[in-house]
Amino acid sequence: MAGMVIDATGNGMYLPLSLLFFHHVTGLPIERVGVIMTAAALLSLVSNPIAGALVDRFGARAVVVGGYLVRAVGFATYPLVESPVTMFLAVALVALGDGSYPPSIQSFVAAIAQGSGRDKLLAAQRSLRNAGLGAGGLIAGAALGLDSDAAYKGIVLVSAAAFVGAALILRTIPVPRARVRTETATAPRKGGGYRLVLRDRTFLVLTLQNVPTAFGYMVLSVALPVYVTQELSASPSLVGVLYAVNTVGIALFQIPVTRRLIRYRRTRTAAIGASMFSVAFVTFAVLAGVSVPSVQLVGVFAATALFTLGEMLHGAPLSALVSSAAPEETHGRYMAVYQFSWAIPTALAPAVLTALLSWSVTSMWLLLAVVVACSALTLVRLERWLPARAVHPNAPAVPDPPEEQVREPVAPLRGDG
């Protein structure tokens, strides 16, 4: 958890720190700095599949630690930047480390926690990540507010040292020996690597169903600020308050909510969370036609609270579901493929959501509500094809089946909600 806090705090500092730091030390316009950072950030899409292969080859802990060290080197080179080229190289190092983190940390959690313990640890990660992102933004803002060379250089070097500390912390965590497999389960699989993942139709559907919901996650940072300020004519300060409702709510309540949900099927819990997203989006659509400011204000807060609860029900259970559905020997590659269902919507959301807003505000919210509801339905329909250990947190661990494209349905487990 300490390593996760450091990682999230570093990510919270990354964007505001990098934009203002490079603008300050190079004198380049902030728009050009943003373009260079975006170009370098595209490398995170490249590092994602590479990290998946490295996880399967060297183990998840090695890749997590390596990603921390790469980011530490990247931040340590910030004070050496003197031109757009060196800026690109420094940011690219940080982006490569960032891209390696999602598949490697999920594989690492899978290696050290099983069953409901995996849900609890992933819930802790989400809670700590929200707290760390907020803390990182505050730290960066306070340091950069001094507007001095010493403050700029000091904060990036502290960030580099923090990532080294995170690497040392995670390096000390022991990884249990792999479960003993049967002779069948350990038989070589034909066409290994990413070809094996692409032949697993059940997992591919599980990955694709997440794409609409991933777009839904992005509304808080992309669509909601524009909607609140331009469509509802509310104060820009309301955007910050709504963002605080979401981040603080998850930081405070994600862990206790998950503890109460681990007795239920992960598919059902995640589907209910996605359904809450849909209801929240419908509420935003209805508010666009309301002219009473007080009703708009109450409705926006209610919809944001419902969205936050949906995120708590959806995020951690789905992460545990996907992680548990992946075979152990190719876990890194499976997580890398799944991560694209987040990375691609994150990259496309600013263009897609703003275009939909320009077309029709109400239609955008209703379209999001429909596609996210379809994702929720798909999760429930997939339930019978997924392994029992993936569907239910307390299912007994069993060896992975050999060479299967579509898994056989699993019988319902007693005690499921």
Secondary structure as UniProt FT lines:
FT   HELIX           2..26
FT   HELIX           30..41
FT   HELIX           43..58
FT   HELIX           60..76
FT   HELIX           78..80
FT   HELIX           84..112
FT   HELIX           116..144
FT   TURN            145..146
FT   HELIX           149..171
FT   TURN            183..186
FT   HELIX           194..199
FT   HELIX           201..208
FT   HELIX           210..217
FT   HELIX           218..220
FT   TURN            221..222
FT   HELIX           223..226
FT   HELIX           227..231
FT   HELIX           237..261
FT   TURN            262..263
FT   HELIX           266..287
FT   TURN            288..289
FT   HELIX           293..325
FT   HELIX           328..330
FT   HELIX           331..359
FT   HELIX           361..382
FT   HELIX           383..385
FT   HELIX           388..391
FT   TURN            393..394
FT   TURN            414..415
//
